[in-house]
Amino acid sequence: MTVSVHALLLFTGWAFLLVLTVFAYRGVALLTGTPITSWPRGSKNPNDPGFIQRVADAHANTLENLPIFAVLVLAAAAVGKPEATAGLAMYVVYARVGQSLVHILGVNTPLVLARATFWAVQLVCFGLMFYGLLA
């Protein structure tokens, strides 16, 4: 397994861990009397703790970038250019985990700026990977 595919699996595993956290919270809430209709698609339950709301948002942010990362890594493997993603793939994972953890901590201005910085690192890595595939 290449380092990039390993990184892609770690990124996917992180998304899975985040959604399991939300799922576990909702499962306990259901068992303690919260109606199953408390989480309609596209809206937040104001009764959910802020922590859970932020975990759910961090999960959604992770899913937004997973397809880009997956296409770059899998395209590099498909065209025989794993070096185009190998040097940056783990940095994408580190930045994603950092972004999620900062998101989960809170939403004040310094944290939002830190989160944006982690996202910018991922975007730069994606751009460099894309360029490496085209070169």
Backbone as ProteinMPNN parsed JSONL, in Angstrom:
{"seq_chain_A": "MTVSVHALLLFTGWAFLLVLTVFAYRGVALLTGTPITSWPRGSKNPNDPGFIQRVADAHANTLENLPIFAVLVLAAAAVGKPEATAGLAMYVVYARVGQSLVHILGVNTPLVLARATFWAVQLVCFGLMFYGLLA", "coords_chain_A": {"N_chain_A": [[0.85, -1.17, 0.0], [0.587, 2.185, -0.845], [1.977, 5.237, 0.538], [0.23, 7.332, 0.116], [-2.273, 6.116, -0.325], [-2.557, 4.932, 2.147], [-2.744, 7.283, 3.699], [-5.143, 8.279, 2.654], [-6.903, 6.336, 3.589], [-6.635, 6.796, 6.343], [-7.694, 9.396, 6.501], [-10.32, 8.842, 5.728], [-10.983, 7.121, 7.805], [-10.92, 8.952, 9.922], [-13.137, 10.549, 9.278], [-15.071, 8.613, 9.662], [-14.811, 8.1, 12.417], [-15.657, 10.56, 13.469], [-18.368, 10.612, 12.65], [-19.286, 8.378, 13.984], [-19.15, 9.287, 16.596], [-21.199, 11.218, 16.68], [-23.328, 9.529, 16.057], [-23.301, 7.795, 18.272], [-23.941, 9.569, 20.352], [-26.541, 10.326, 19.545], [-27.786, 7.849, 19.611], [-27.776, 7.235, 22.364], [-29.319, 9.391, 23.207], [-31.763, 8.764, 21.989], [-32.405, 6.412, 23.357], [-32.89, 7.446, 25.817], [-35.208, 8.863, 25.599], [-35.441, 10.95, 23.69], [-37.164, 12.045, 20.842], [-37.1, 10.297, 17.706], [-37.361, 11.89, 15.539], [-35.985, 14.19, 16.015], [-33.784, 15.118, 14.663], [-33.934, 16.408, 11.946], [-33.076, 16.324, 8.477], [-30.684, 18.646, 7.366], [-31.062, 20.535, 9.347], [-30.34, 21.693, 12.672], [-30.559, 20.281, 15.917], [-31.505, 22.273, 18.472], [-31.28, 21.496, 21.067], [-29.19, 19.778, 21.267], [-25.944, 19.311, 22.661], [-23.396, 21.86, 22.348], [-20.902, 20.787, 21.747], [-21.486, 18.365, 20.397], [-22.847, 19.373, 18.189], [-20.746, 20.728, 16.982], [-19.015, 18.6, 16.432], [-20.554, 17.261, 14.532], [-20.564, 19.226, 12.525], [-17.814, 19.301, 11.976], [-17.529, 16.763, 10.921], [-19.096, 17.028, 8.586], [-17.543, 18.957, 7.24], [-15.259, 17.444, 6.808], [-16.214, 15.489, 5.061], [-16.706, 17.094, 2.847], [-14.215, 17.515, 1.727], [-13.143, 15.026, 1.323], [-13.81, 13.692, -1.219], [-12.22, 15.151, -3.066], [-9.602, 14.682, -2.169], [-9.579, 11.88, -2.371], [-9.923, 11.468, -5.167], [-7.572, 12.633, -6.171], [-5.534, 11.016, -4.978], [-6.268, 8.437, -5.874], [-6.27, 8.821, -8.639], [-3.572, 9.377, -9.043], [-2.498, 6.879, -8.401], [-3.721, 5.36, -10.393], [-2.631, 6.331, -12.792], [-0.039, 5.728, -12.497], [1.614, 7.487, -11.062], [2.405, 7.774, -8.261], [4.112, 9.319, -6.776], [3.285, 11.903, -7.095], [1.477, 12.484, -5.156], [2.442, 11.413, -2.828], [4.315, 12.816, -1.17], [2.825, 14.754, 0.097], [0.474, 13.756, 1.108], [0.149, 12.792, 3.803], [0.356, 15.189, 5.151], [-2.01, 16.384, 4.445], [-3.788, 14.792, 5.894], [-2.918, 15.334, 8.547], [-3.49, 18.074, 8.683], [-6.243, 18.002, 8.287], [-7.163, 16.583, 10.563], [-6.263, 18.35, 12.511], [-7.796, 20.617, 11.818], [-10.379, 19.652, 12.336], [-10.244, 19.083, 15.116], [-9.774, 21.635, 16.181], [-12.122, 22.842, 15.357], [-13.977, 21.418, 16.886], [-13.298, 22.291, 19.41], [-14.308, 24.926, 19.658], [-15.812, 28.092, 18.573], [-14.74, 30.676, 18.514], [-13.093, 33.731, 17.398], [-10.151, 33.437, 17.175], [-9.996, 30.619, 17.049], [-11.509, 30.035, 14.765], [-9.918, 31.256, 12.836], [-7.622, 29.667, 13.092], [-8.687, 27.233, 12.284], [-9.314, 27.858, 9.627], [-6.747, 28.19, 8.673], [-5.698, 25.584, 8.831], [-7.388, 24.435, 6.927], [-6.608, 25.846, 4.663], [-4.011, 24.847, 4.357], [-4.607, 22.24, 3.552], [-5.865, 22.789, 1.097], [-3.785, 23.961, -0.372], [-2.055, 21.775, -0.473], [-3.67, 20.036, -2.009], [-3.747, 21.474, -4.414], [-1.017, 21.426, -5.151], [-0.678, 18.682, -5.439], [-2.414, 18.178, -7.565], [-1.178, 19.7, -9.556], [1.217, 18.239, -9.702], [0.264, 15.875, -10.764], [-0.464, 16.665, -13.311], [1.895, 17.518, -14.4]], "CA_chain_A": [[0.0, 0.0, 0.0], [1.394, 3.402, -0.924], [1.758, 6.19, 1.624], [-0.957, 8.137, -0.211], [-3.468, 5.303, -0.07], [-2.612, 4.837, 3.606], [-3.256, 8.571, 4.161], [-6.555, 8.344, 2.279], [-7.634, 5.492, 4.538], [-6.651, 7.508, 7.622], [-8.65, 10.498, 6.325], [-11.641, 8.216, 5.747], [-11.188, 6.652, 9.175], [-11.229, 10.12, 10.737], [-14.537, 10.879, 8.993], [-15.869, 7.563, 10.286], [-14.776, 8.328, 13.863], [-16.513, 11.709, 13.767], [-19.786, 10.255, 12.512], [-19.604, 7.447, 15.079], [-19.366, 10.094, 17.796], [-22.55, 11.769, 16.574], [-24.239, 8.394, 16.112], [-23.353, 7.312, 19.658], [-24.713, 10.552, 21.115], [-27.96, 10.229, 19.175], [-28.286, 6.566, 20.105], [-28.049, 7.398, 23.797], [-30.448, 10.313, 23.318], [-32.974, 8.004, 21.642], [-32.683, 5.474, 24.452], [-33.318, 8.195, 27.007], [-36.487, 9.518, 25.36], [-35.483, 11.961, 22.632], [-37.851, 11.502, 19.662], [-36.229, 10.013, 16.564], [-37.536, 12.976, 14.57], [-35.316, 15.379, 16.55], [-32.645, 15.506, 13.835], [-34.304, 16.418, 10.523], [-31.99, 16.633, 7.531], [-30.452, 20.039, 7.042], [-31.231, 21.461, 10.463], [-29.712, 21.235, 13.9], [-31.399, 20.23, 17.101], [-30.933, 23.243, 19.414], [-31.092, 20.856, 22.368], [-27.92, 19.051, 21.264], [-24.829, 20.103, 23.214], [-22.551, 22.511, 21.353], [-19.841, 19.843, 21.367], [-22.013, 17.434, 19.375], [-23.101, 20.156, 16.977], [-19.455, 21.011, 16.335], [-18.526, 17.332, 15.862], [-21.332, 17.04, 13.3], [-20.052, 20.166, 11.53], [-16.468, 18.847, 11.593], [-17.744, 15.613, 10.04], [-19.544, 17.545, 7.277], [-16.378, 19.572, 6.6], [-14.374, 16.362, 6.37], [-16.814, 14.882, 3.863], [-16.596, 18.017, 1.718], [-12.882, 17.432, 1.131], [-12.784, 13.634, 1.056], [-13.789, 13.341, -2.645], [-11.068, 15.767, -3.736], [-8.419, 13.923, -1.762], [-9.678, 10.533, -2.933], [-9.68, 11.516, -6.618], [-6.146, 12.893, -6.401], [-4.749, 9.833, -4.607], [-6.6, 7.313, -6.754], [-5.797, 9.153, -9.994], [-2.11, 9.186, -9.039], [-2.262, 5.433, -8.457], [-4.188, 4.835, -11.676], [-1.746, 6.714, -13.894], [1.331, 5.334, -12.167], [2.393, 8.618, -10.559], [2.143, 7.912, -6.826], [4.98, 10.374, -6.222], [2.588, 13.189, -7.19], [0.712, 12.71, -3.925], [3.094, 10.774, -1.675], [4.993, 13.743, -0.272], [1.898, 15.684, 0.754], [-0.748, 13.076, 1.557], [0.021, 12.773, 5.263], [0.114, 16.562, 5.61], [-3.457, 16.59, 4.297], [-4.423, 14.137, 7.044], [-2.598, 16.098, 9.755], [-4.233, 19.337, 8.633], [-7.666, 17.684, 8.465], [-7.401, 16.266, 11.973], [-6.111, 19.617, 13.223], [-8.968, 21.448, 11.553], [-11.528, 19.089, 13.051], [-10.082, 19.256, 16.558], [-9.984, 23.054, 16.493], [-13.563, 23.078, 15.173], [-14.672, 20.824, 18.023], [-13.009, 23.096, 20.605], [-15.17, 26.095, 19.754], [-15.988, 28.904, 17.369], [-14.35, 32.075, 18.658], [-12.316, 34.234, 16.259], [-8.858, 32.765, 17.0], [-10.193, 29.227, 16.63], [-11.955, 30.035, 13.365], [-8.727, 31.555, 12.031], [-6.781, 28.464, 13.108], [-9.373, 26.249, 11.436], [-9.131, 28.29, 8.24], [-5.349, 27.926, 8.322], [-5.596, 24.143, 8.553], [-8.066, 24.179, 5.658], [-5.747, 26.392, 3.611], [-2.923, 23.877, 4.157], [-5.152, 21.154, 2.737], [-6.105, 23.274, -0.26], [-2.476, 24.106, -1.017], [-1.596, 20.405, -0.776], [-4.463, 19.546, -3.139], [-3.277, 22.163, -5.613], [0.302, 20.894, -5.514], [-0.885, 17.312, -5.933], [-3.025, 18.293, -8.895], [-0.112, 20.143, -10.445], [2.119, 17.09, -9.867], [-0.365, 14.892, -11.671], [-0.483, 17.21, -14.674], [3.27, 17.776, -14.876]], "C_chain_A": [[0.9, 1.239, 0.0], [1.077, 4.311, 0.264], [0.509, 7.025, 1.366], [-2.247, 7.372, 0.04], [-3.649, 5.125, 1.434], [-3.203, 6.138, 4.184], [-4.741, 8.716, 3.836], [-7.401, 7.502, 3.23], [-7.696, 6.14, 5.926], [-7.659, 8.657, 7.593], [-10.076, 9.95, 6.42], [-11.971, 7.707, 7.14], [-11.539, 7.783, 10.123], [-12.689, 10.537, 10.531], [-15.46, 9.876, 9.683], [-15.924, 7.753, 11.801], [-15.68, 9.497, 14.26], [-17.986, 11.337, 13.685], [-20.194, 9.24, 13.577], [-19.864, 8.194, 16.38], [-20.783, 10.672, 17.81], [-23.584, 10.652, 16.707], [-24.399, 7.886, 17.541], [-24.17, 8.272, 20.523], [-26.21, 10.404, 20.824], [-28.572, 8.916, 19.641], [-28.641, 6.634, 21.577], [-29.255, 8.318, 23.994], [-31.767, 9.604, 23.006], [-33.38, 7.085, 22.78], [-33.169, 6.174, 25.716], [-34.531, 9.09, 26.726], [-36.542, 10.61, 24.317], [-36.175, 11.361, 21.408], [-36.889, 11.335, 18.483], [-36.307, 11.111, 15.506], [-36.832, 14.269, 15.016], [-34.168, 15.877, 15.685], [-33.024, 15.493, 12.362], [-33.123, 16.846, 9.654], [-31.91, 18.135, 7.305], [-30.687, 21.027, 8.171], [-30.626, 20.837, 11.719], [-30.738, 21.215, 15.02], [-30.792, 21.194, 18.122], [-30.711, 22.656, 20.806], [-29.812, 20.025, 22.426], [-26.839, 19.922, 21.898], [-23.992, 20.698, 22.079], [-21.447, 21.599, 20.861], [-20.31, 18.93, 20.247], [-22.31, 18.178, 18.088], [-21.8, 20.435, 16.233], [-18.84, 19.74, 15.76], [-19.255, 17.046, 14.555], [-20.851, 17.978, 12.184], [-18.657, 19.757, 11.048], [-16.566, 17.637, 10.658], [-18.159, 16.078, 8.646], [-18.378, 18.196, 6.53], [-15.434, 18.51, 6.062], [-14.909, 15.728, 5.093], [-16.705, 15.782, 2.643], [-15.256, 17.875, 0.996], [-12.453, 16.014, 0.788], [-12.803, 13.289, -0.436], [-12.59, 13.922, -3.389], [-9.806, 14.966, -3.443], [-8.423, 12.541, -2.401], [-9.371, 10.522, -4.428], [-8.196, 11.728, -6.897], [-5.298, 11.659, -6.112], [-5.01, 8.683, -5.571], [-6.184, 7.576, -8.197], [-4.292, 8.957, -10.084], [-1.768, 7.703, -9.127], [-2.618, 4.88, -9.835], [-3.245, 5.154, -12.829], [-0.281, 6.41, -13.598], [2.224, 6.472, -11.709], [2.156, 8.802, -9.052], [2.992, 8.993, -6.166], [4.304, 11.748, -6.256], [1.815, 13.515, -5.915], [1.453, 12.25, -2.667], [3.694, 11.767, -0.688], [4.06, 14.628, 0.54], [0.71, 15.003, 1.416], [-0.909, 13.084, 3.077], [-0.189, 14.178, 5.823], [-1.364, 16.929, 5.476], [-4.176, 15.996, 5.507], [-4.167, 14.939, 8.324], [-3.41, 17.389, 9.808], [-5.725, 19.096, 8.835], [-7.981, 17.393, 9.923], [-7.273, 17.545, 12.809], [-7.318, 20.515, 13.047], [-10.171, 20.948, 12.34], [-11.424, 19.324, 14.555], [-10.294, 20.708, 16.979], [-11.469, 23.399, 16.369], [-14.338, 22.575, 16.393], [-14.46, 21.652, 19.296], [-13.939, 24.292, 20.752], [-15.186, 26.908, 18.488], [-15.638, 30.372, 17.577], [-13.392, 32.461, 17.523], [-10.952, 33.552, 16.11], [-8.994, 31.313, 16.533], [-10.648, 29.137, 15.179], [-10.778, 30.343, 12.439], [-7.781, 30.35, 11.98], [-7.377, 27.397, 12.196], [-9.19, 26.593, 9.962], [-7.705, 28.036, 7.777], [-5.145, 26.451, 8.0], [-6.26, 23.794, 7.219], [-7.217, 24.68, 4.498], [-4.577, 25.459, 3.323], [-3.419, 22.737, 3.271], [-5.338, 21.596, 1.285], [-4.805, 23.461, -1.035], [-1.936, 22.727, -1.392], [-2.356, 19.834, -1.976], [-3.981, 20.183, -4.446], [-1.932, 21.642, -6.082], [0.207, 19.46, -6.032], [-1.441, 17.331, -7.347], [-1.977, 18.703, -9.925], [0.862, 18.994, -10.733], [1.556, 16.037, -10.788], [-0.339, 15.376, -13.108], [0.903, 17.395, -15.258], [3.862, 16.56, -15.552]], "O_chain_A": [[1.861, 1.316, 0.765], [0.039, 4.168, 0.911], [-0.196, 7.388, 2.308], [-3.209, 7.931, 0.566], [-4.772, 5.163, 1.935], [-4.065, 6.089, 5.061], [-5.509, 9.222, 4.654], [-8.491, 7.914, 3.627], [-8.715, 6.035, 6.608], [-8.395, 8.862, 8.558], [-10.928, 10.518, 7.103], [-13.103, 7.843, 7.605], [-12.358, 7.609, 11.025], [-13.393, 10.841, 11.494], [-16.502, 10.248, 10.222], [-16.984, 7.582, 12.403], [-16.384, 9.428, 15.267], [-18.769, 11.709, 14.559], [-21.341, 9.248, 14.023], [-20.706, 7.781, 17.177], [-21.475, 10.62, 18.827], [-24.596, 10.814, 17.391], [-25.511, 7.58, 17.97], [-24.994, 7.84, 21.33], [-27.033, 10.361, 21.739], [-29.742, 8.874, 20.022], [-29.691, 6.143, 21.99], [-30.108, 8.059, 24.842], [-32.77, 9.823, 23.685], [-34.558, 6.991, 23.125], [-33.788, 5.552, 26.58], [-34.846, 9.975, 27.522], [-37.618, 11.158, 24.077], [-35.805, 10.27, 20.976], [-35.978, 12.141, 18.295], [-35.41, 11.239, 14.672], [-37.073, 15.329, 14.439], [-33.628, 16.953, 15.944], [-32.512, 14.675, 11.599], [-32.283, 17.642, 10.074], [-32.919, 18.805, 7.083], [-30.53, 22.232, 7.979], [-30.431, 19.624, 11.806], [-31.661, 22.029, 15.057], [-29.678, 20.962, 18.593], [-30.026, 23.26, 21.632], [-29.39, 19.612, 23.506], [-26.822, 21.136, 21.695], [-23.891, 20.121, 20.996], [-21.093, 21.631, 19.683], [-19.604, 18.745, 19.256], [-22.05, 17.66, 17.001], [-21.756, 20.385, 15.003], [-18.205, 19.79, 14.707], [-18.634, 16.633, 13.577], [-20.746, 17.565, 11.029], [-18.353, 19.855, 9.859], [-15.781, 17.506, 9.72], [-17.64, 15.587, 7.644], [-18.238, 18.01, 5.321], [-14.873, 18.665, 4.977], [-14.153, 15.461, 4.159], [-16.622, 15.288, 1.518], [-15.176, 18.092, -0.213], [-11.496, 15.822, 0.038], [-11.869, 12.633, -0.896], [-12.011, 13.258, -4.249], [-9.046, 14.619, -4.347], [-7.401, 12.082, -2.911], [-8.635, 9.657, -4.902], [-7.628, 11.068, -7.768], [-4.437, 11.297, -6.913], [-4.073, 8.03, -6.03], [-5.788, 6.649, -8.904], [-3.787, 8.435, -11.078], [-0.849, 7.318, -9.849], [-1.904, 4.037, -10.378], [-3.077, 4.343, -13.739], [0.608, 6.791, -14.361], [3.435, 6.448, -11.928], [1.749, 9.881, -8.622], [2.627, 9.519, -5.114], [4.705, 12.654, -5.526], [1.533, 14.679, -5.63], [1.111, 12.667, -1.56], [3.585, 11.567, 0.521], [4.463, 15.189, 1.558], [0.009, 15.628, 2.212], [-1.999, 13.356, 3.58], [-0.839, 14.343, 6.855], [-1.904, 17.684, 6.285], [-5.068, 16.626, 6.076], [-5.092, 15.193, 9.095], [-3.95, 17.75, 10.853], [-6.4, 19.897, 9.482], [-8.965, 17.903, 10.46], [-8.081, 17.789, 13.705], [-7.808, 21.106, 14.009], [-10.897, 21.74, 12.941], [-12.399, 19.718, 15.194], [-10.915, 20.979, 18.006], [-12.006, 24.155, 17.178], [-15.254, 23.246, 16.869], [-15.338, 21.707, 20.157], [-14.321, 24.637, 21.87], [-14.655, 26.494, 17.458], [-16.183, 31.234, 16.887], [-12.936, 31.596, 16.775], [-10.619, 33.122, 15.006], [-8.2, 30.839, 15.72], [-10.211, 28.25, 14.446], [-10.662, 29.745, 11.369], [-7.206, 30.056, 10.932], [-6.663, 26.743, 11.436], [-8.937, 25.709, 9.143], [-7.479, 27.703, 6.613], [-4.496, 26.11, 7.011], [-5.754, 22.958, 6.47], [-7.118, 24.017, 3.466], [-4.191, 25.294, 2.166], [-2.724, 22.32, 2.345], [-5.006, 20.858, 0.357], [-4.739, 23.152, -2.225], [-1.422, 22.533, -2.494], [-1.755, 19.219, -2.857], [-3.83, 19.5, -5.459], [-1.726, 21.439, -7.278], [0.928, 19.076, -6.953], [-0.987, 16.586, -8.215], [-1.897, 18.136, -11.015], [1.279, 18.803, -11.875], [2.3, 15.378, -11.515], [-0.204, 14.57, -14.029], [1.067, 17.425, -16.478], [5.004, 16.601, -16.009]]}, "name": "protein", "num_of_chains": 1, "seq": "MTVSVHALLLFTGWAFLLVLTVFAYRGVALLTGTPITSWPRGSKNPNDPGFIQRVADAHANTLENLPIFAVLVLAAAAVGKPEATAGLAMYVVYARVGQSLVHILGVNTPLVLARATFWAVQLVCFGLMFYGLLA"}
